[in-house]
């Protein structure tokens, strides 16, 4: 039996397996009353970039404000026209990859589909659909002072916003994923991405149009030759790629240090970007008399409820007490979650698109456990395969 809490916050998904099916589904959303956002991995939630988990540090309003003010100071020499207010400044920062409390949307499903299928060919893509709001944000308020999620059209501070028919949502709590009661999502299988890219290009939706500059033209010429069929496109309004960081370099060095413990190594390195906890917690679901198990049940198409349970292994007489920390896939809001054991068991209930690896730390004695949900033979086949 699936609980109401497991269903809460889930959106309706429509899976398509080819271009014709996509056209049939999107037909119902072409009356001008809907807005769109493409994500290269269907696992991604609608969380603004500044609120997403970054491993080494979490979100803080002070850090967000400091970053924004520094961008405003140091961007001036590069501008031909200065933004007229903080809304335009924030839109410009978002466009150039600064983490902000904004999410990018488009009035065009084709533009959003472009960003969904260009990138991460190892994951199914998603096209989010929400109803166009009746009201826009009142731009007299500062974007840091809004009290609810609102849409707004920026002054078109770059040509790309014009060509992408772009607009934004501004989020008062950047850590909270955005959902609406009528939100829906079209799921495009990863095997379809290349074909969708070709058909979009033939329909006039390609890099030279989306980016509308020489960089976009160059990217399109390269893609036509087949050189970039699986590589993500950088510099788009739906999220830019990131360069290596000092923290990343330090993590890489720590892997070669024999003094680094198994637990430290697990918390600082990611050896499988698609399944970031895989191989990080010793690879065993049972150790030191403790065990992690999971029950998976289908909620509806492409949604599954997961109950993670940590407790004593079979034939053990001890009872679990204290706190247990679960390490989930990075696409979960708050992917590190701590639960206090009750009646000898620590339980965490989730809803997810597909399987992933879970890492566990038992505070009582420092035991680490690892469970790959794709290996659960009792779980639904679709869950295990996606």
Secondary structure, 3 states (H helix, E strand, C coil): CCCHHHHCCCCEEEEECCHHHHHHHHHHHCCCCEEEEEECCCCCCCCCHHHCCCCCCCCCHHHHHHHHHHHHHHHHHHCCCCCCCHHHHHHHHHHCCCCCCEEEEECCHHHHHHHHHCCCCCCCEEEEEEECCCCECCCCCCHHHCCCCEEECCCCCCHHHHHCCEEEEECCCCCCCCCCCCCEEEEECHHHHHHHHHHHHHCCCCHHHHCCCHHHHHHHHHHHCCCCCCCCCCCCCCCCCCCCCHHHHHHHHHHCCCCCCHHHHHHHCCCCHHHCCCCCCCCCCEECCEEEEEEEEEEECCEEEEEEEEEECCCCCCCECCEEEEECCCCCCCCEEEEECECEEEEEEEEECCCCEEEEEECCCCCEEEEEHHHCCCCCHHHHHC
